């Protein structure tokens, strides 16, 4: 993919995006133009379906040049991996699909010494942390600098998350939901339900937390991505390499499982003849499905 920017020279473009105080380092890089063109060619040959703009790639490369040692970093850069990470951070569908198929699917085999369920759960969290922005911050995959293989970086990140999931207390910290957000589910405007909220607030919060933790990792992630972070079915389909209808079916099944688990847990906590059970289950039926964005927030 050539164009006016490349015709002007990649070295010129790189200098434009490097802070002035660091540009002097580029003077010591022999054949800088040829090196940059080689990096771009290698990257596009590795990911032919990923159409990342030249300026985006060069700007991203400039962002990761250190204060000292830029020459070595430029020569040893994992250009194809940096290109893919940049495209994923920009949300390119082909890049997200390639990241899932060529990197994430290799992780379980690399972490075979860990329980598979633990690795799968860690991967679900990794998808959220790397591919989504949070609190106004860009996706964390953009912090990958290209100084080592992207696959190794992903494997190490997954292993770190998996190690946090070893104990229930640590899992609770990762998946905890603030009580204030959970009890908003009961803000229906019905005075009877407001009384019910006061009587059973602690019970409902405890049950909701338990049910969230009991969901399979992939189902919990799908619900969070769709209902909390606003991922469309098309974007989820791209990320997971599935059809839109297939992903939509998974989201619906996940929501139904959540409701089923919640109803069962509530029924087990309250006596069958407890009037509060019917009221609370009725509230769940009428409100919870419409309030999953609050539940998952």
C-alpha positions in Angstrom: 0.0 0.0 0.0 1.9 3.0 -1.3 0.9 6.6 -1.3 1.9 10.3 -1.0 3.2 9.8 2.6 5.6 7.0 1.5 6.7 8.9 -1.6 7.8 11.8 0.7 9.9 9.4 2.6 9.3 7.3 5.7 12.4 8.8 7.4 10.9 12.3 7.1 7.6 11.1 8.4 9.3 9.4 11.4 11.2 12.6 12.3 7.9 14.5 12.2 6.5 12.3 14.9 9.6 11.9 17.1 9.9 14.6 19.8 12.5 17.3 18.8 14.9 16.4 21.6 15.1 12.8 20.3 15.6 13.5 16.6 19.3 13.7 16.8 19.4 10.0 17.6 18.0 9.2 14.1 21.0 10.8 12.5 23.1 7.9 13.6 20.9 5.3 12.0 22.4 4.2 8.7 20.0 3.7 5.8 17.1 4.8 7.9 14.8 5.1 4.9 15.6 1.6 3.7 15.2 0.2 7.2 11.8 1.7 7.6 10.6 0.5 4.2 11.8 -3.0 5.0 9.9 -2.9 8.3 6.7 -1.8 6.5 7.1 -4.4 3.8 7.7 -7.2 6.3 4.7 -6.1 8.3 2.3 -6.0 5.3 3.5 -9.3 4.0 2.9 -10.8 7.4 -0.6 -9.4 7.6 -1.8 -8.8 4.0 -5.5 -8.4 5.0 -4.7 -5.7 7.6 -4.9 -2.3 5.9 -3.2 0.0 8.5 -2.3 3.4 7.2 1.4 4.1 6.7 1.3 7.2 8.9 -0.4 5.3 11.7 2.3 2.7 11.8 5.2 5.2 11.6 3.6 7.4 14.3 3.2 4.3 16.5 6.8 3.3 15.9 7.9 6.9 16.9 5.9 6.7 20.0 7.8 3.7 21.2 11.3 5.0 20.5 13.2 5.4 23.8 15.2 8.5 25.0 18.4 6.5 24.4 19.2 3.6 22.1 16.8 4.4 19.3 19.2 3.0 16.7 19.2 -0.5 18.3 15.5 -0.4 18.9 14.8 0.5 15.2 17.0 -2.3 13.9 15.7 -5.0 16.3 12.0 -4.0 16.1 9.5 -6.7 15.7 7.8 -4.8 12.9 5.1 -7.2 11.9 4.0 -7.6 15.5 4.1 -3.9 16.2 2.0 -3.3 13.0 -0.6 -5.8 14.2 -0.8 -4.4 17.7 -1.3 -0.9 16.3 -4.0 -2.0 14.0 -5.8 -3.9 16.9 -5.6 -0.8 19.0 -7.3 1.2 16.2 -10.0 -1.5 16.0 -9.4 -2.8 12.5 -11.6 -5.9 12.1 -9.0 -7.9 10.1 -6.4 -7.2 12.8 -8.7 -8.3 15.7 -9.5 -11.5 13.8 -5.8 -12.2 13.1 -4.9 -11.5 16.8 -7.5 -14.0 17.9 -6.6 -16.7 15.4 -2.9 -16.4 15.2 -1.9 -15.4 18.7 -4.6 -16.0 21.4 -5.4 -19.5 20.1 -1.7 -20.4 20.7 -1.7 -19.4 24.3 -3.3 -22.5 26.0 -0.6 -24.7 24.5 2.1 -22.4 25.8 0.6 -22.5 29.3 -0.1 -26.2 29.4 1.2 -26.5 32.9 -1.7 -24.4 34.2 -5.3 -25.7 34.5 -7.1 -25.1 31.2 -10.1 -23.5 32.8 -7.9 -21.0 34.6 -6.1 -20.1 31.3 -9.4 -19.7 29.5 -10.7 -17.4 32.1 -7.4 -15.4 32.0 -7.7 -15.1 28.2 -11.2 -13.6 28.6 -9.9 -11.0 30.9 -6.9 -10.4 28.6 -9.2 -9.6 25.7 -11.0 -7.0 27.8 -7.8 -5.4 29.1 -5.8 -5.4 25.8 -8.5 -4.6 23.2 -10.7 -2.1 25.0 -10.0 1.4 26.2 -10.9 2.2 29.8 -11.4 5.4 31.7 -10.5 7.5 28.7 -7.3 5.5 28.2 -6.6 3.7 24.8 -6.5 -0.1 24.6 -3.5 -1.5 26.4 -2.3 -3.4 23.4 -0.9 -0.1 22.2 1.6 -0.2 25.0 3.4 -3.1 23.3 6.7 -1.7 22.1 7.8 -4.2 19.5 11.0 -5.1 21.4 10.1 -8.7 21.8 7.7 -11.1 20.1 4.1 -10.2 20.6 3.1 -13.8 21.2 5.6 -14.0 24.1 4.2 -10.7 25.5 0.6 -12.1 25.3 1.6 -15.4 26.9 3.3 -13.6 29.8 0.4 -11.3 30.3 -2.0 -14.2 30.3 0.1 -16.1 32.9 0.1 -13.1 35.2 -3.6 -12.8 35.1 -4.0 -16.6 35.6 -1.8 -16.5 38.6 -4.2 -13.9 40.1 -7.1 -16.3 39.7 -5.7 -19.0 42.0 -7.6 -18.0 45.1 -11.3 -17.1 45.6 -10.4 -13.8 47.4 -8.3 -12.7 44.4 -11.1 -13.7 42.0 -13.6 -11.7 44.1 -11.3 -8.6 43.8 -11.2 -9.0 40.0 -14.9 -9.5 39.5 -16.3 -7.5 42.5 -19.2 -5.2 41.7 -19.9 -2.2 43.9 -23.1 -2.6 46.0 -24.4 0.8 44.9 -24.4 -0.4 41.2 -26.1 -3.7 42.0 -28.9 -2.3 44.1 -29.8 0.1 41.4 -31.4 -2.9 39.7 -34.2 -2.5 42.2 -34.9 1.2 41.5 -38.1 0.6 39.7 -40.1 3.4 41.1 -42.5 1.0 42.8 -42.8 1.7 46.5 -43.3 -2.0 47.3 -40.1 -2.8 45.5 -38.3 0.0 47.3 -39.3 -1.6 50.6 -38.1 -4.9 49.3 -34.8 -3.4 48.4 -34.2 -2.2 51.9 -35.1 -5.6 53.4 -33.2 -7.8 51.0 -30.4 -5.5 49.8 -27.5 -7.5 51.3 -29.0 -10.8 50.1 -29.4 -9.6 46.5 -25.9 -8.1 46.3 -24.4 -11.3 47.6 -26.4 -13.4 45.2 -25.5 -11.2 42.2 -21.8 -11.4 43.0 -21.9 -15.1 43.4 -23.8 -15.6 40.1 -21.4 -13.4 38.2 -18.5 -15.4 39.4 -20.2 -18.7 38.6 -20.7 -17.8 34.9 -18.3 -19.4 32.5 -15.5 -17.0 31.6 -16.5 -16.5 28.0 -20.1 -15.9 28.8 -19.2 -13.3 31.4 -16.9 -11.6 29.0 -19.5 -11.5 26.2 -22.0 -9.9 28.6 -19.5 -7.3 29.8 -18.3 -6.5 26.3 -21.8 -6.1 24.9 -23.8 -4.6 27.8 -21.2 -2.6 29.6 -18.7 -1.6 26.9 -21.2 -1.4 24.0 -19.5 -3.8 21.6 -21.9 -4.5 18.7 -22.6 -8.0 17.5 -20.5 -7.2 14.4 -17.5 -6.3 16.5 -17.8 -9.3 18.7 -18.1 -11.5 15.7 -14.9 -10.0 14.3 -13.1 -10.4 17.6 -14.0 -14.1 18.0 -13.9 -15.0 14.3 -17.6 -16.1 14.3 -20.7 -15.2 12.4 -22.8 -12.4 13.7 -25.8 -14.7 14.3 -23.6 -17.1 16.2 -22.3 -14.4 18.5 -25.8 -13.0 19.0 -27.0 -16.5 20.0 -24.1 -16.8 22.5 -25.0 -13.5 24.1 -28.6 -14.4 24.4 -27.7 -17.8 25.9 -25.3 -16.1 28.3 -28.0 -13.7 29.5 -30.5 -16.6 29.9 -27.9 -18.6 32.0 -27.4 -15.6 34.2 -31.1 -15.2 34.9 -31.5 -18.9 35.5 -28.6 -19.0 38.0 -29.9 -15.9 39.7 -33.4 -17.3 40.1 -32.1 -20.7 41.4 -29.8 -19.0 43.9 -32.6 -16.8 45.2 -35.0 -19.7 45.5 -32.3 -21.6 47.5 -31.8 -18.7 49.9 -35.4 -17.9 50.7 -38.1 -20.3 52.1 -40.6 -21.6 49.5 -43.5 -20.0 51.4 -41.6 -16.7 51.9 -43.7 -14.0 50.2 -40.5 -12.1 49.5 -39.4 -14.9 47.1 -42.3 -14.3 44.7 -41.8 -10.6 44.9 -38.1 -10.7 44.3 -38.3 -13.3 41.5 -40.9 -11.2 39.9 -38.7 -8.2 40.1 -35.8 -10.1 38.6 -38.0 -11.3 35.7 -39.2 -7.8 35.0 -36.1 -5.7 35.6 -32.9 -7.6 35.4 -32.9 -8.3 31.7 -33.3 -4.6 31.0 -30.6 -3.6 33.5 -27.6 -5.8 32.6 -25.5 -2.8 31.8 -25.8 -1.8 35.4 -25.3 -5.3 36.6 -22.1 -5.7 34.7 -20.8 -2.2 35.5 
